[in-house]
C-alpha cells in the first residue's frame, strides 16, 4: 500500500489546496473557546467576540468563537473521504463573567455541529489531565 504524506501550514478554515474527499484521517487540537489565552486570537477573527467578552456576555462570545471553528469542521467534512475519521482534542472551559462561574461545553457544541454536518459519532476518549 502506497501512502502520501504532506504537511501544509495554513488556515484550516480554508483548505482549498486539499481535494475534496481525499483525506483518511484528520487530527487537531484547536484553540479552546472561552480559555482566556485564546481570546485575542478569536477576537482577531471576529471583532464581535471581543465586544461580547468586554460586555461579559459569555454565551454570545462562546457561540461566536464556535462559529469560527465551525468553518474548520465544514472544511474537514469536505476533505475527508467517506469513512474517514476526524479526531478533535478539545476541552471544556470554566470562566467567571458577571460574577457567574460556569462551564462552557465545547465538546458538546462541536459534537452537535459535526453530527449536523453528517459525521457519525464514535466513542469519546476522556483524558483526565492534571492541572496546575
DRENDO-721717 format. One record per residue: x, y negated, z of N, C-alpha, C in turn; residue in three letters; residue number from 0. Coordinates in steps of 0.02 Angstrom, whole numbers, always signed. Layout:
N
<atom n_px="X" n_py="Y" n_pz="Z" ca_px="X" ca_py="Y" ca_pz="Z" c_px="X" c_py="Y" c_pz="Z" code="Ala" pos="NUM"/>
...
# end
This chain:
132
<atom n_px="+42" n_py="+59" n_pz="+0" ca_px="+0" ca_py="+0" ca_pz="+0" c_px="+44" c_py="-62" c_pz="+0" code="Unk" pos="0"/>
<atom n_px="+32" n_py="-106" n_pz="-46" ca_px="+69" ca_py="-168" ca_pz="-50" c_px="+31" c_py="-223" c_pz="-14" code="Unk" pos="1"/>
<atom n_px="+65" n_py="-261" n_pz="+27" ca_px="+34" ca_py="-317" ca_pz="+62" c_px="+71" c_py="-381" c_pz="+43" code="Unk" pos="2"/>
<atom n_px="+35" n_py="-435" n_pz="+49" ca_px="+64" ca_py="-501" ca_pz="+35" c_px="+57" c_py="-544" c_pz="+97" code="Unk" pos="3"/>
<atom n_px="+111" n_py="-577" n_pz="+116" ca_px="+111" ca_py="-619" ca_pz="+175" c_px="+132" c_py="-689" c_pz="+154" code="Unk" pos="4"/>
<atom n_px="+92" n_py="-738" n_pz="+176" ca_px="+106" ca_py="-807" ca_pz="+157" c_px="+88" c_py="-852" c_pz="+216" code="Unk" pos="5"/>
<atom n_px="+133" n_py="-894" n_pz="+236" ca_px="+120" ca_py="-942" ca_pz="+289" c_px="+105" c_py="-1009" c_pz="+257" code="Unk" pos="6"/>
<atom n_px="+48" n_py="-1037" n_pz="+275" ca_px="+28" ca_py="-1102" ca_pz="+249" c_px="+19" c_py="-1149" c_pz="+308" code="Unk" pos="7"/>
<atom n_px="+53" n_py="-1205" n_pz="+308" ca_px="+44" ca_py="-1255" ca_pz="+360" c_px="-4" c_py="-1307" c_pz="+331" code="Unk" pos="8"/>
<atom n_px="-62" n_py="-1313" n_pz="+361" ca_px="-110" ca_py="-1362" ca_pz="+336" c_px="-171" c_py="-1364" c_pz="+381" code="Unk" pos="9"/>
<atom n_px="-219" n_py="-1402" n_pz="+359" ca_px="-281" ca_py="-1412" ca_pz="+396" c_px="-330" c_py="-1355" c_pz="+380" code="Unk" pos="10"/>
<atom n_px="-347" n_py="-1316" n_pz="+430" ca_px="-391" ca_py="-1258" ca_pz="+420" c_px="-463" c_py="-1278" c_pz="+404" code="Unk" pos="11"/>
<atom n_px="-479" n_py="-1342" n_pz="+407" ca_px="-546" ca_py="-1364" ca_pz="+388" c_px="-554" c_py="-1367" c_pz="+313" code="Unk" pos="12"/>
<atom n_px="-498" n_py="-1364" n_pz="+277" ca_px="-499" ca_py="-1366" ca_pz="+204" c_px="-442" c_py="-1322" c_pz="+178" code="Unk" pos="13"/>
<atom n_px="-459" n_py="-1260" n_pz="+163" ca_px="-408" ca_py="-1212" ca_pz="+141" c_px="-415" c_py="-1198" c_pz="+66" code="Unk" pos="14"/>
<atom n_px="-419" n_py="-1251" n_pz="+27" ca_px="-431" ca_py="-1243" ca_pz="-45" c_px="-376" c_py="-1204" c_pz="-80" code="Unk" pos="15"/>
<atom n_px="-317" n_py="-1200" n_pz="-50" ca_px="-262" ca_py="-1162" ca_pz="-81" c_px="-271" c_py="-1086" c_pz="-72" code="Unk" pos="16"/>
<atom n_px="-323" n_py="-1065" n_pz="-35" ca_px="-336" ca_py="-994" ca_pz="-25" c_px="-399" c_py="-975" c_pz="-62" code="Unk" pos="17"/>
<atom n_px="-394" n_py="-922" n_pz="-102" ca_px="-452" ca_py="-900" ca_pz="-141" c_px="-506" c_py="-873" c_pz="-95" code="Unk" pos="18"/>
<atom n_px="-568" n_py="-881" n_pz="-116" ca_px="-625" ca_py="-853" ca_pz="-80" c_px="-619" c_py="-777" c_pz="-77" code="Unk" pos="19"/>
<atom n_px="-639" n_py="-749" n_pz="-21" ca_px="-640" ca_py="-676" ca_pz="-10" c_px="-573" c_py="-643" c_pz="-26" code="Unk" pos="20"/>
<atom n_px="-519" n_py="-674" n_pz="-2" ca_px="-452" ca_py="-647" ca_pz="-16" c_px="-412" c_py="-628" c_pz="+46" code="Unk" pos="21"/>
<atom n_px="-440" n_py="-640" n_pz="+106" ca_px="-403" ca_py="-631" ca_pz="+169" c_px="-435" c_py="-574" c_pz="+209" code="Unk" pos="22"/>
<atom n_px="-393" n_py="-530" n_pz="+237" ca_px="-418" ca_py="-475" ca_pz="+278" c_px="-425" c_py="-492" c_pz="+351" code="Unk" pos="23"/>
<atom n_px="-380" n_py="-534" n_pz="+377" ca_px="-379" ca_py="-548" ca_pz="+448" c_px="-360" c_py="-621" c_pz="+460" code="Unk" pos="24"/>
<atom n_px="-397" n_py="-654" n_pz="+503" ca_px="-382" ca_py="-723" ca_pz="+523" c_px="-377" c_py="-724" c_pz="+599" code="Unk" pos="25"/>
<atom n_px="-322" n_py="-750" n_pz="+625" ca_px="-312" ca_py="-756" ca_pz="+697" c_px="-297" c_py="-829" c_pz="+712" code="Unk" pos="26"/>
<atom n_px="-333" n_py="-857" n_pz="+760" ca_px="-322" ca_py="-927" ca_pz="+777" c_px="-334" c_py="-940" c_pz="+851" code="Unk" pos="27"/>
<atom n_px="-300" n_py="-990" n_pz="+876" ca_px="-312" ca_py="-1017" ca_pz="+943" c_px="-320" c_py="-1091" c_pz="+934" code="Unk" pos="28"/>
<atom n_px="-382" n_py="-1113" n_pz="+920" ca_px="-394" ca_py="-1184" ca_pz="+904" c_px="-390" c_py="-1227" c_pz="+967" code="Unk" pos="29"/>
<atom n_px="-388" n_py="-1292" n_pz="+957" ca_px="-393" ca_py="-1338" ca_pz="+1015" c_px="-460" c_py="-1326" c_pz="+1051" code="Unk" pos="30"/>
<atom n_px="-458" n_py="-1328" n_pz="+1116" ca_px="-518" ca_py="-1315" ca_pz="+1156" c_px="-558" c_py="-1379" c_pz="+1168" code="Unk" pos="31"/>
<atom n_px="-619" n_py="-1382" n_pz="+1144" ca_px="-661" ca_py="-1440" ca_pz="+1159" c_px="-669" c_py="-1450" c_pz="+1235" code="Unk" pos="32"/>
<atom n_px="-668" n_py="-1512" n_pz="+1255" ca_px="-678" ca_py="-1535" ca_pz="+1324" c_px="-618" c_py="-1521" c_pz="+1369" code="Unk" pos="33"/>
<atom n_px="-561" n_py="-1502" n_pz="+1340" ca_px="-498" ca_py="-1499" ca_pz="+1378" c_px="-464" c_py="-1565" c_pz="+1363" code="Unk" pos="34"/>
<atom n_px="-450" n_py="-1603" n_pz="+1416" ca_px="-427" ca_py="-1672" ca_pz="+1409" c_px="-367" c_py="-1680" c_pz="+1361" code="Unk" pos="35"/>
<atom n_px="-322" n_py="-1632" n_pz="+1360" ca_px="-262" ca_py="-1639" ca_pz="+1318" c_px="-279" c_py="-1641" c_pz="+1243" code="Unk" pos="36"/>
<atom n_px="-340" n_py="-1620" n_pz="+1224" ca_px="-359" ca_py="-1620" ca_pz="+1153" c_px="-406" c_py="-1678" c_pz="+1136" code="Unk" pos="37"/>
<atom n_px="-424" n_py="-1720" n_pz="+1184" ca_px="-471" ca_py="-1775" ca_pz="+1172" c_px="-448" c_py="-1821" c_pz="+1115" code="Unk" pos="38"/>
<atom n_px="-385" n_py="-1841" n_pz="+1117" ca_px="-360" ca_py="-1889" ca_pz="+1068" c_px="-361" c_py="-1858" c_pz="+998" code="Unk" pos="39"/>
<atom n_px="-342" n_py="-1795" n_pz="+992" ca_px="-341" ca_py="-1761" ca_pz="+927" c_px="-412" c_py="-1756" c_pz="+899" code="Unk" pos="40"/>
<atom n_px="-460" n_py="-1736" n_pz="+940" ca_px="-530" ca_py="-1732" ca_pz="+917" c_px="-555" c_py="-1802" c_pz="+900" code="Unk" pos="41"/>
<atom n_px="-538" n_py="-1851" n_pz="+942" ca_px="-560" ca_py="-1920" ca_pz="+930" c_px="-533" c_py="-1948" c_pz="+864" code="Unk" pos="42"/>
<atom n_px="-474" n_py="-1927" n_pz="+844" ca_px="-445" ca_py="-1950" ca_pz="+780" c_px="-485" c_py="-1921" c_pz="+722" code="Unk" pos="43"/>
<atom n_px="-517" n_py="-1864" n_pz="+732" ca_px="-556" ca_py="-1833" ca_pz="+679" c_px="-626" c_py="-1864" c_pz="+673" code="Unk" pos="44"/>
<atom n_px="-651" n_py="-1889" n_pz="+729" ca_px="-717" ca_py="-1919" ca_pz="+730" c_px="-719" c_py="-1970" c_pz="+787" code="Unk" pos="45"/>
<atom n_px="-723" n_py="-2033" n_pz="+771" ca_px="-721" ca_py="-2087" ca_pz="+821" c_px="-780" c_py="-2082" c_pz="+870" code="Unk" pos="46"/>
<atom n_px="-835" n_py="-2052" n_pz="+849" ca_px="-893" ca_py="-2045" ca_pz="+894" c_px="-876" c_py="-2001" c_pz="+954" code="Unk" pos="47"/>
<atom n_px="-827" n_py="-1957" n_pz="+946" ca_px="-806" ca_py="-1914" ca_pz="+1002" c_px="-776" c_py="-1957" c_pz="+1057" code="Unk" pos="48"/>
<atom n_px="-732" n_py="-2002" n_pz="+1039" ca_px="-701" ca_py="-2047" ca_pz="+1088" c_px="-754" c_py="-2090" c_pz="+1121" code="Unk" pos="49"/>
<atom n_px="-801" n_py="-2115" n_pz="+1082" ca_px="-855" ca_py="-2156" ca_pz="+1111" c_px="-896" c_py="-2116" c_pz="+1161" code="Unk" pos="50"/>
<atom n_px="-912" n_py="-2054" n_pz="+1143" ca_px="-952" ca_py="-2012" ca_pz="+1188" c_px="-914" c_py="-1999" c_pz="+1253" code="Unk" pos="51"/>
<atom n_px="-850" n_py="-1984" n_pz="+1248" ca_px="-810" ca_py="-1973" ca_pz="+1308" c_px="-805" c_py="-2036" c_pz="+1350" code="Unk" pos="52"/>
<atom n_px="-796" n_py="-2093" n_pz="+1318" ca_px="-793" ca_py="-2157" ca_pz="+1355" c_px="-858" c_py="-2172" c_pz="+1390" code="Unk" pos="53"/>
<atom n_px="-913" n_py="-2147" n_pz="+1362" ca_px="-980" ca_py="-2157" ca_pz="+1392" c_px="-998" c_py="-2100" c_pz="+1439" code="Unk" pos="54"/>
<atom n_px="-950" n_py="-2055" n_pz="+1453" ca_px="-962" ca_py="-1997" ca_pz="+1496" c_px="-1019" c_py="-1953" c_pz="+1471" code="Unk" pos="55"/>
<atom n_px="-1029" n_py="-1950" n_pz="+1406" ca_px="-1081" ca_py="-1908" ca_pz="+1376" c_px="-1048" c_py="-1842" c_pz="+1353" code="Unk" pos="56"/>
<atom n_px="-1038" n_py="-1798" n_pz="+1401" ca_px="-1002" ca_py="-1736" ca_pz="+1388" c_px="-1036" c_py="-1690" c_pz="+1338" code="Unk" pos="57"/>
<atom n_px="-1102" n_py="-1685" n_pz="+1343" ca_px="-1139" ca_py="-1640" ca_pz="+1298" c_px="-1131" c_py="-1662" c_pz="+1225" code="Unk" pos="58"/>
<atom n_px="-1136" n_py="-1727" n_pz="+1213" ca_px="-1130" ca_py="-1753" ca_pz="+1145" c_px="-1058" c_py="-1745" c_pz="+1119" code="Unk" pos="59"/>
<atom n_px="-1009" n_py="-1761" n_pz="+1162" ca_px="-939" ca_py="-1753" ca_pz="+1143" c_px="-924" c_py="-1680" c_pz="+1127" code="Unk" pos="60"/>
<atom n_px="-949" n_py="-1634" n_pz="+1168" ca_px="-939" ca_py="-1562" ca_pz="+1159" c_px="-966" c_py="-1541" c_pz="+1091" code="Unk" pos="61"/>
<atom n_px="-1026" n_py="-1562" n_pz="+1075" ca_px="-1057" ca_py="-1543" ca_pz="+1011" c_px="-1019" c_py="-1573" c_pz="+952" code="Unk" pos="62"/>
<atom n_px="-998" n_py="-1636" n_pz="+958" ca_px="-961" ca_py="-1668" ca_pz="+903" c_px="-893" c_py="-1634" c_pz="+893" code="Unk" pos="63"/>
<atom n_px="-861" n_py="-1614" n_pz="+947" ca_px="-797" ca_py="-1578" ca_pz="+941" c_px="-808" c_py="-1512" c_pz="+904" code="Unk" pos="64"/>
<atom n_px="-862" n_py="-1478" n_pz="+921" ca_px="-876" ca_py="-1414" ca_pz="+888" c_px="-896" c_py="-1424" c_pz="+815" code="Unk" pos="65"/>
<atom n_px="-926" n_py="-1480" n_pz="+799" ca_px="-942" ca_py="-1494" ca_pz="+728" c_px="-877" c_py="-1496" c_pz="+687" code="Unk" pos="66"/>
<atom n_px="-823" n_py="-1522" n_pz="+717" ca_px="-758" ca_py="-1521" ca_pz="+682" c_px="-733" c_py="-1449" c_pz="+675" code="Unk" pos="67"/>
<atom n_px="-738" n_py="-1410" n_pz="+728" ca_px="-716" ca_py="-1340" ca_pz="+724" c_px="-760" c_py="-1299" c_pz="+677" code="Unk" pos="68"/>
<atom n_px="-824" n_py="-1317" n_pz="+671" ca_px="-869" ca_py="-1281" ca_pz="+626" c_px="-842" c_py="-1280" c_pz="+554" code="Unk" pos="69"/>
<atom n_px="-807" n_py="-1333" n_pz="+536" ca_px="-777" ca_py="-1336" ca_pz="+468" c_px="-725" c_py="-1281" c_pz="+459" code="Unk" pos="70"/>
<atom n_px="-690" n_py="-1264" n_pz="+513" ca_px="-641" ca_py="-1209" ca_pz="+510" c_px="-677" c_py="-1143" c_pz="+502" code="Unk" pos="71"/>
<atom n_px="-732" n_py="-1133" n_pz="+539" ca_px="-768" ca_py="-1069" ca_pz="+534" c_px="-801" c_py="-1062" c_pz="+465" code="Unk" pos="72"/>
<atom n_px="-824" n_py="-1118" n_pz="+436" ca_px="-851" ca_py="-1116" ca_pz="+368" c_px="-798" c_py="-1092" c_pz="+319" code="Unk" pos="73"/>
<atom n_px="-739" n_py="-1121" n_pz="+324" ca_px="-685" ca_py="-1102" ca_pz="+279" c_px="-662" c_py="-1030" c_pz="+292" code="Unk" pos="74"/>
<atom n_px="-661" n_py="-1011" n_pz="+355" ca_px="-641" ca_py="-942" ca_pz="+373" c_px="-690" c_py="-893" c_pz="+342" code="Unk" pos="75"/>
<atom n_px="-754" n_py="-907" n_pz="+346" ca_px="-804" ca_py="-863" ca_pz="+317" c_px="-794" c_py="-858" c_pz="+241" code="Unk" pos="76"/>
<atom n_px="-778" n_py="-914" n_pz="+210" ca_px="-768" ca_py="-915" ca_pz="+138" c_px="-708" c_py="-873" c_pz="+117" code="Unk" pos="77"/>
<atom n_px="-651" n_py="-879" n_pz="+152" ca_px="-590" ca_py="-845" ca_pz="+129" c_px="-586" c_py="-772" c_pz="+150" code="Unk" pos="78"/>
<atom n_px="-623" n_py="-752" n_pz="+202" ca_px="-619" ca_py="-682" ca_pz="+224" c_px="-655" c_py="-636" c_pz="+174" code="Unk" pos="79"/>
<atom n_px="-624" n_py="-578" n_pz="+163" ca_px="-655" ca_py="-526" ca_pz="+123" c_px="-715" c_py="-499" c_pz="+161" code="Unk" pos="80"/>
<atom n_px="-762" n_py="-468" n_pz="+125" ca_px="-816" ca_py="-433" ca_pz="+157" c_px="-786" c_py="-378" c_pz="+201" code="Unk" pos="81"/>
<atom n_px="-801" n_py="-378" n_pz="+264" ca_px="-771" ca_py="-332" ca_pz="+311" c_px="-708" c_py="-359" c_pz="+345" code="Unk" pos="82"/>
<atom n_px="-687" n_py="-419" n_pz="+324" ca_px="-629" ca_py="-449" ca_pz="+356" c_px="-644" c_py="-469" c_pz="+428" code="Unk" pos="83"/>
<atom n_px="-593" n_py="-481" n_pz="+466" ca_px="-601" ca_py="-494" ca_pz="+538" c_px="-573" c_py="-563" c_pz="+556" code="Unk" pos="84"/>
<atom n_px="-611" n_py="-600" n_pz="+594" ca_px="-588" ca_py="-664" ca_pz="+623" c_px="-579" c_py="-655" c_pz="+698" code="Unk" pos="85"/>
<atom n_px="-520" n_py="-667" n_pz="+722" ca_px="-504" ca_py="-664" ca_pz="+793" c_px="-493" c_py="-735" c_pz="+817" code="Unk" pos="86"/>
<atom n_px="-535" n_py="-756" n_pz="+864" ca_px="-531" ca_py="-825" ca_pz="+889" c_px="-516" c_py="-824" c_pz="+964" code="Unk" pos="87"/>
<atom n_px="-459" n_py="-851" n_pz="+982" ca_px="-440" ca_py="-856" ca_pz="+1052" c_px="-464" c_py="-924" c_pz="+1078" code="Unk" pos="88"/>
<atom n_px="-516" n_py="-923" n_pz="+1118" ca_px="-545" ca_py="-985" ca_pz="+1142" c_px="-566" c_py="-977" c_pz="+1215" code="Unk" pos="89"/>
<atom n_px="-559" n_py="-1028" n_pz="+1252" ca_px="-581" ca_py="-1026" ca_pz="+1322" c_px="-634" c_py="-1079" c_pz="+1334" code="Unk" pos="90"/>
<atom n_px="-672" n_py="-1069" n_pz="+1385" ca_px="-720" ca_py="-1119" ca_pz="+1406" c_px="-684" c_py="-1173" c_pz="+1445" code="Unk" pos="91"/>
<atom n_px="-717" n_py="-1229" n_pz="+1455" ca_px="-685" ca_py="-1285" ca_pz="+1490" c_px="-730" c_py="-1308" c_pz="+1547" code="Unk" pos="92"/>
<atom n_px="-699" n_py="-1329" n_pz="+1600" ca_px="-736" ca_py="-1363" ca_pz="+1653" c_px="-712" c_py="-1435" c_pz="+1654" code="Unk" pos="93"/>
<atom n_px="-760" n_py="-1479" n_pz="+1668" ca_px="-744" ca_py="-1550" ca_pz="+1667" c_px="-796" c_py="-1587" c_pz="+1709" code="Unk" pos="94"/>
<atom n_px="-774" n_py="-1641" n_pz="+1739" ca_px="-819" ca_py="-1684" ca_pz="+1778" c_px="-829" c_py="-1749" c_pz="+1740" code="Unk" pos="95"/>
<atom n_px="-891" n_py="-1764" n_pz="+1724" ca_px="-911" ca_py="-1827" ca_pz="+1693" c_px="-973" c_py="-1852" c_pz="+1730" code="Unk" pos="96"/>
<atom n_px="-976" n_py="-1917" n_pz="+1743" ca_px="-1032" ca_py="-1946" ca_pz="+1782" c_px="-1041" c_py="-1910" c_pz="+1848" code="Unk" pos="97"/>
<atom n_px="-986" n_py="-1892" n_pz="+1880" ca_px="-986" ca_py="-1857" ca_pz="+1944" c_px="-1021" c_py="-1789" c_pz="+1940" code="Unk" pos="98"/>
<atom n_px="-1027" n_py="-1761" n_pz="+1880" ca_px="-1057" ca_py="-1695" ca_pz="+1872" c_px="-1004" c_py="-1647" c_pz="+1847" code="Unk" pos="99"/>
<atom n_px="-991" n_py="-1595" n_pz="+1887" ca_px="-943" ca_py="-1544" ca_pz="+1868" c_px="-982" c_py="-1489" c_pz="+1832" code="Unk" pos="100"/>
<atom n_px="-958" n_py="-1469" n_pz="+1773" ca_px="-993" ca_py="-1416" ca_pz="+1737" c_px="-946" c_py="-1378" c_pz="+1691" code="Unk" pos="101"/>
<atom n_px="-971" n_py="-1323" n_pz="+1665" ca_px="-933" ca_py="-1283" ca_pz="+1617" c_px="-960" c_py="-1297" c_pz="+1548" code="Unk" pos="102"/>
<atom n_px="-915" n_py="-1301" n_pz="+1500" ca_px="-932" ca_py="-1309" ca_pz="+1430" c_px="-914" c_py="-1244" c_pz="+1395" code="Unk" pos="103"/>
<atom n_px="-963" n_py="-1208" n_pz="+1373" ca_px="-954" ca_py="-1139" ca_pz="+1350" c_px="-937" c_py="-1136" c_pz="+1275" code="Unk" pos="104"/>
<atom n_px="-874" n_py="-1148" n_pz="+1260" ca_px="-852" ca_py="-1147" ca_pz="+1190" c_px="-860" c_py="-1078" c_pz="+1159" code="Unk" pos="105"/>
<atom n_px="-847" n_py="-1025" n_pz="+1198" ca_px="-852" ca_py="-958" ca_pz="+1168" c_px="-923" c_py="-945" c_pz="+1142" code="Unk" pos="106"/>
<atom n_px="-973" n_py="-966" n_pz="+1180" ca_px="-1043" ca_py="-955" ca_pz="+1159" c_px="-1060" c_py="-999" c_pz="+1099" code="Unk" pos="107"/>
<atom n_px="-1038" n_py="-1061" n_pz="+1099" ca_px="-1052" ca_py="-1107" ca_pz="+1044" c_px="-1023" c_py="-1081" c_pz="+979" code="Unk" pos="108"/>
<atom n_px="-961" n_py="-1058" n_pz="+982" ca_px="-927" ca_py="-1033" ca_pz="+922" c_px="-960" c_py="-968" c_pz="+898" code="Unk" pos="109"/>
<atom n_px="-974" n_py="-922" n_pz="+944" ca_px="-1006" ca_py="-859" ca_pz="+926" c_px="-1073" c_py="-871" c_pz="+892" code="Unk" pos="110"/>
<atom n_px="-1114" n_py="-913" n_pz="+920" ca_px="-1180" ca_py="-927" ca_pz="+891" c_px="-1173" c_py="-958" c_pz="+821" code="Unk" pos="111"/>
<atom n_px="-1126" n_py="-1004" n_pz="+812" ca_px="-1117" ca_py="-1034" ca_pz="+746" c_px="-1094" c_py="-982" c_pz="+696" code="Unk" pos="112"/>
<atom n_px="-1046" n_py="-941" n_pz="+715" ca_px="-1020" ca_py="-890" ca_pz="+670" c_px="-1073" c_py="-838" c_pz="+651" code="Unk" pos="113"/>
<atom n_px="-1115" n_py="-820" n_pz="+698" ca_px="-1170" ca_py="-774" ca_pz="+682" c_px="-1218" c_py="-804" c_pz="+631" code="Unk" pos="114"/>
<atom n_px="-1232" n_py="-869" n_pz="+637" ca_px="-1275" ca_py="-902" ca_pz="+588" c_px="-1243" c_py="-904" c_pz="+519" code="Unk" pos="115"/>
<atom n_px="-1176" n_py="-907" n_pz="+516" ca_px="-1142" ca_py="-906" ca_pz="+452" c_px="-1148" c_py="-839" c_pz="+416" code="Unk" pos="116"/>
<atom n_px="-1155" n_py="-786" n_pz="+457" ca_px="-1159" ca_py="-719" ca_pz="+428" c_px="-1107" c_py="-671" c_pz="+454" code="Unk" pos="117"/>
<atom n_px="-1065" n_py="-695" n_pz="+501" ca_px="-1018" ca_py="-649" ca_pz="+534" c_px="-1058" c_py="-599" c_pz="+576" code="Unk" pos="118"/>
<atom n_px="-1025" n_py="-544" n_pz="+592" ca_px="-1054" ca_py="-494" ca_pz="+637" c_px="-1011" c_py="-492" c_pz="+700" code="Unk" pos="119"/>
<atom n_px="-1042" n_py="-488" n_pz="+757" ca_px="-1006" ca_py="-488" ca_pz="+821" c_px="-973" c_py="-420" c_pz="+833" code="Unk" pos="120"/>
<atom n_px="-913" n_py="-423" n_pz="+858" ca_px="-876" ca_py="-365" ca_pz="+881" c_px="-864" c_py="-375" c_pz="+956" code="Unk" pos="121"/>
<atom n_px="-840" n_py="-324" n_pz="+991" ca_px="-831" ca_py="-332" ca_pz="+1063" c_px="-784" c_py="-390" c_pz="+1080" code="Unk" pos="122"/>
<atom n_px="-801" n_py="-424" n_pz="+1134" ca_px="-758" ca_py="-478" ca_pz="+1159" c_px="-702" c_py="-447" c_pz="+1200" code="Unk" pos="123"/>
<atom n_px="-647" n_py="-481" n_pz="+1200" ca_px="-592" ca_py="-463" ca_pz="+1244" c_px="-585" c_py="-520" c_pz="+1293" code="Unk" pos="124"/>
<atom n_px="-597" n_py="-507" n_pz="+1356" ca_px="-592" ca_py="-560" ca_pz="+1407" c_px="-522" c_py="-558" c_pz="+1436" code="Unk" pos="125"/>
<atom n_px="-489" n_py="-615" n_pz="+1434" ca_px="-422" ca_py="-622" ca_pz="+1461" c_px="-428" c_py="-664" c_pz="+1523" code="Unk" pos="126"/>
<atom n_px="-416" n_py="-633" n_pz="+1580" ca_px="-418" ca_py="-669" ca_pz="+1643" c_px="-347" c_py="-694" c_pz="+1655" code="Unk" pos="127"/>
<atom n_px="-338" n_py="-758" n_pz="+1640" ca_px="-272" ca_py="-789" ca_pz="+1641" c_px="-264" c_py="-828" c_pz="+1705" code="Unk" pos="128"/>
<atom n_px="-208" n_py="-818" n_pz="+1738" ca_px="-195" ca_py="-856" ca_pz="+1799" c_px="-184" c_py="-929" c_pz="+1781" code="Unk" pos="129"/>
<atom n_px="-207" n_py="-972" n_pz="+1824" ca_px="-197" ca_py="-1044" ca_pz="+1814" c_px="-148" c_py="-1071" c_pz="+1865" code="Unk" pos="130"/>
<atom n_px="-126" n_py="-1132" n_pz="+1853" ca_px="-78" ca_py="-1163" ca_pz="+1898" c_px="-110" c_py="-1180" c_pz="+1964" code="Unk" pos="131"/>
# end
